[in-house]
């Protein structure tokens, strides 16, 4: 697990500044996941996308797209963004996932997590 600029940090709780209080990278399918993305450069949220991919050896490039969505809420020149999901509602079962924050095709923040049964 890596924390800091360019990385997405995962946990189940965060503070008022969007920092993860209990960083970890493995979660049960029934746990809520909170993450904090610390971008390599400030960006307007309207320009950013979040991509969640599942590691899959049978997919071209070894990753399968699970979700691609715009970043919300609308903010200008931010460097830290937070999000939360319930894996059973969003992800495709147990496995290893990567969360990427993109400006165009440039990766500004990336992190990996494992979801177990």
N, C-alpha and C positions, 0 to 999 in steps of 0.2 A: 504494500500500500504506500502510495506517495501522496504527500500533502504539499500544497503551495502553488505558485504560479504555473499555469499550464495543466493542472491536474484537477480531476473531479474527486472529491472526498465523500465517502459514503458513511452513513450511520443511521441512527433512529431518532436522534434529537439534535437541535441546533440552538445557538444563542441568538440574540437580537442583531448581531452583525453577520449572520448567515454562516458562522463557523460551526462545524460539526463537533459536538461535545463528546461523542463516543465513537470515534472513527474505527471502522472495520470494513472488511470486504466480503464477508460471507453472511448470508441471510437465509432464513427459512422462507418457504413459499408464502406463509401466512403472515409474515412480519411486514410492517410498514418500513419503507426505505426512504430516507431523506438524504439529499446530496447537496453539496456546495461546489459550484464550479468557479475556480479562480482562473480567469482568462489571462493569456499572455499579454494582452493589450486591452485598454478600455474599448467598449463598443456600444452602439445603440441596440437595444433589444430587438427593435423592429428589423434589424439586418441579420439577426442570428437565428440559426436552426439548431434543434437538438435532434440527434440521431441515436437511437438505441438499436444495437445490433447483437445478434446471438452468434457466438462462435460456432461454426458448423463446417466440418471438413468436407462435406458434400457440396457446399455452395461455392460458386466462383469467388475467389479471393479469400475463402475460409470464413466469411461472415455473411449472415442473413439479416436483412433489414426487418426489424420488428415494428419500429415507430419512427416517424419523422414529423416534427411539429415545430411551429414557431415558438420563440421564447416569449413568455409573458411574466409579469406585467410590463407595460411600456415604460422604459427608463432610458435616459441618455447618458452616454459615456460611463457606464458601469463596468466594473471589473470582476465583481462577485455576483453570481446568480444562484438561486436556490430552487429546488423542486422536490416533490415527494410523490411516491407512487405506492400502490399496493400491487406486489408482483403477480398475484393470482388474477388480477383484473387487466394488467397491461402486458406482461411478459408471456413467453411461450414455454412455461414449465421450468423445471430445474435445468441448470446449465451455467455457462460463463457468458457474461454480457459485457459489452463496451458501451459507454455513454460518451458521446462527442458533442461539443459545441462548435459549430462551424460558422464562419463568415465566408460566404461563397463556398469554395471547396477547401479553404484554409482551416485547419484544426486549431482552435484557440484554447481548448481544454479537453482532456480525455481521462477516463478512468475505467477500471475493470472491476467487476464484482461477480461473485458466484451465488447462485440461488440453489438451495437444496430442498429436499422434500420435507 
